[in-house]
Amino acid sequence: MHMENILAIHRAETKQVEPEKLLCYFPDHFIQYLDDSPKKDPQKALCTDIFDPVKTGKKQENGCGVYFTPNAFVGGRKIANLVHVQAVYLDLDCCKEGDGTSREEVEKRKEETLMGLIAAKLQPHIVVETKNGIQVVWRVIPIGGEKGLQMFREAMDILLRRFGGDPGAKDPTRVLRLPGYLHLKNPAEPFKCQFLLNRLDQEPYDIQAIIDEFYLPP
């Protein structure tokens, strides 16, 4: 498969699923709405444990991005409310909004990133295209307590060394964009986030297997 075709093929052929189905694979998730505009108006922010398509549509009309927690919480999206780790993930930016990077260069970077992920022995369960990058999730067998946090942090450090990504995106309370909804940082150019890889039906990995497979020394 020629590199220049990979991104287009995955866009065209990857199975898209409704948000409700995706969220079923991440029980005890929270939905987070955040103002996508440069103002980052805190009055628009809302965090809830119930996904309501009608409310979500209204929040999008009001300029909010739609996010979800891959990990499990009860009572709120705080580390103290973490039930267990059930995913590790990366937020891989190919540019920053408005930094002048050409769309051709962004496409090239997305393609190269996607190729590295699909070539991995332990492929992610989902790869989601955002306007300026790619978000990646590996589901893991749920693990709680201090051991879960310790292993999560170890796995995240290793994945960041292996693939790069936003080092600020390794908190277990992190949210990722929910596929099927719009990136609205530039309202004149809304971008619908979509799956580039969908392996949700595959069994979750043991987090130790991810640590072992992707290990690189610090």
C-alpha positions in Angstrom: 0.0 0.0 0.0 1.6 3.3 -1.0 2.1 5.7 1.8 0.3 8.6 0.1 -2.9 6.5 -0.1 -3.0 5.2 3.5 -4.7 8.2 5.1 -7.4 8.4 2.4 -8.0 4.6 2.5 -8.5 4.6 6.3 -10.8 7.6 6.1 -12.9 5.9 3.5 -12.9 2.3 4.8 -12.7 2.5 8.6 -16.0 1.6 10.2 -17.5 4.5 12.0 -19.7 3.8 15.1 -22.2 5.9 17.0 -20.9 7.6 20.1 -23.1 5.4 22.3 -21.5 2.3 21.0 -18.0 3.6 21.5 -18.8 4.7 25.1 -20.0 1.1 25.9 -16.4 0.0 25.7 -15.4 2.6 28.4 -17.8 2.0 31.3 -18.1 4.6 34.0 -16.8 7.3 31.5 -17.6 11.0 31.9 -18.5 13.4 29.1 -16.8 16.7 29.2 -17.9 19.8 27.2 -15.3 22.6 26.8 -15.4 25.9 25.0 -13.4 25.3 21.8 -12.8 29.0 21.2 -9.7 30.9 22.2 -11.7 32.5 25.1 -12.0 29.1 26.8 -15.1 30.4 28.6 -15.4 28.4 31.8 -19.2 29.1 31.9 -19.6 26.8 28.9 -17.8 23.9 30.5 -19.8 21.0 31.8 -18.8 17.5 33.0 -21.4 14.8 33.3 -21.7 11.0 33.6 -24.6 10.9 31.2 -24.3 11.1 27.4 -27.3 13.0 26.0 -27.2 13.5 22.2 -29.6 16.4 22.4 -27.6 18.2 25.0 -24.4 17.4 23.1 -25.9 18.9 19.9 -26.8 22.1 21.8 -23.3 22.4 23.3 -21.8 22.1 19.9 -24.1 24.8 18.6 -22.7 26.9 21.5 -19.2 26.4 20.3 -18.1 23.5 22.6 -15.9 20.6 21.8 -17.2 17.2 23.0 -14.8 14.9 25.0 -14.9 11.6 27.0 -12.8 10.0 29.6 -11.2 6.7 28.5 -10.8 5.8 32.2 -13.5 5.0 34.8 -14.8 7.4 37.5 -17.6 7.5 40.0 -18.8 10.8 41.4 -16.7 13.1 39.2 -13.7 13.4 36.9 -11.1 13.7 39.6 -8.1 11.4 40.5 -9.8 10.8 43.8 -12.8 9.4 42.0 -10.9 7.1 39.7 -12.4 3.6 39.9 -9.9 1.9 37.7 -7.6 2.4 34.7 -9.1 0.8 31.6 -7.1 2.6 28.8 -3.8 4.2 27.9 -3.8 6.8 25.2 -1.8 9.5 23.3 -2.7 12.9 21.9 -0.5 13.3 18.9 -0.5 16.8 17.5 0.7 17.3 13.9 0.5 21.1 14.3 -1.1 23.8 16.5 -4.2 25.7 15.5 -3.1 28.8 13.5 0.7 28.1 13.6 1.0 28.4 9.8 1.6 24.7 9.0 0.2 23.9 5.6 -2.6 21.4 5.3 -0.3 19.3 3.0 2.3 19.1 5.7 -0.3 18.2 8.4 -1.7 15.5 6.1 1.9 14.1 5.6 2.5 14.1 9.4 -0.8 12.4 10.1 0.0 9.7 7.5 3.4 9.0 8.9 2.0 8.8 12.4 -0.8 6.4 11.3 1.6 4.2 9.6 3.7 3.8 12.7 0.7 2.9 14.8 -0.8 0.3 12.4 2.6 -1.3 12.1 2.9 -1.9 15.8 2.6 -5.4 17.1 0.0 -4.2 19.7 -2.2 -2.1 17.5 -4.4 0.5 19.2 -8.1 -0.2 19.6 -9.0 3.1 18.1 -7.2 5.9 16.2 -9.3 9.1 15.9 -8.4 11.9 13.5 -8.8 15.4 14.8 -8.3 18.5 12.8 -4.6 19.0 13.8 -3.6 15.5 14.8 -4.4 12.0 15.9 -5.7 10.6 19.2 -4.9 7.0 20.0 -6.4 4.6 22.6 -5.3 1.1 23.8 -7.9 -0.6 25.9 -6.5 -2.5 28.9 -7.8 -5.0 31.4 -9.1 -2.9 34.2 -6.7 -2.4 37.1 -7.4 -0.2 40.1 -5.7 1.2 43.2 -2.2 2.4 43.5 -0.9 -0.5 41.4 -3.2 0.6 38.5 -2.0 4.2 38.8 1.6 3.2 38.9 1.3 0.9 35.9 -0.7 3.5 34.0 2.0 6.1 34.5 4.8 3.7 33.5 2.9 2.7 30.3 2.2 6.4 29.5 5.8 7.4 29.9 6.9 4.5 27.6 4.2 5.3 24.9 5.3 9.0 24.9 8.9 8.0 24.4 8.0 5.5 21.7 5.5 7.6 19.7 5.9 11.2 21.0 2.8 13.2 21.8 1.6 15.8 24.3 3.4 15.1 27.6 0.7 17.1 29.4 -1.8 14.5 28.2 -0.7 11.6 30.5 -3.0 12.3 33.4 -5.5 9.4 34.1 -8.3 12.0 34.2 -7.5 13.2 30.6 -10.3 13.6 28.1 -10.1 12.9 24.4 -12.4 14.2 21.6 -15.5 12.0 21.0 -15.6 10.8 17.4 -18.6 12.0 15.4 -18.4 15.5 16.7 -16.9 18.8 15.5 -13.6 20.4 16.3 -14.6 24.1 16.5 -11.4 26.0 17.4 -11.9 27.8 14.1 -15.7 28.0 13.6 -15.2 29.0 10.0 -13.5 25.6 9.4 -15.3 23.0 11.6 -13.7 19.5 11.4 -15.6 16.3 12.2 -13.5 13.9 14.2 -13.6 10.4 12.8 -12.1 6.9 13.3 -9.0 6.1 11.2 -8.8 2.7 13.0 -11.5 0.9 14.8 -10.6 -2.3 16.6 -13.0 -1.8 19.5 -14.2 -5.5 19.3 -10.7 -6.8 20.0 -10.0 -7.9 23.5 -8.2 -5.4 25.8 -4.5 -5.8 26.5 -2.8 -6.6 29.8 -1.1 -3.2 30.6 2.1 -5.1 31.4 2.2 -6.3 27.8 2.0 -2.7 26.5 4.9 -1.8 28.9 7.0 -4.7 27.7 6.3 -4.3 24.0 6.9 -0.6 23.7 9.6 -0.1 26.3 12.4 2.3 25.5 14.9 3.3 28.1 14.6 6.9 29.4 
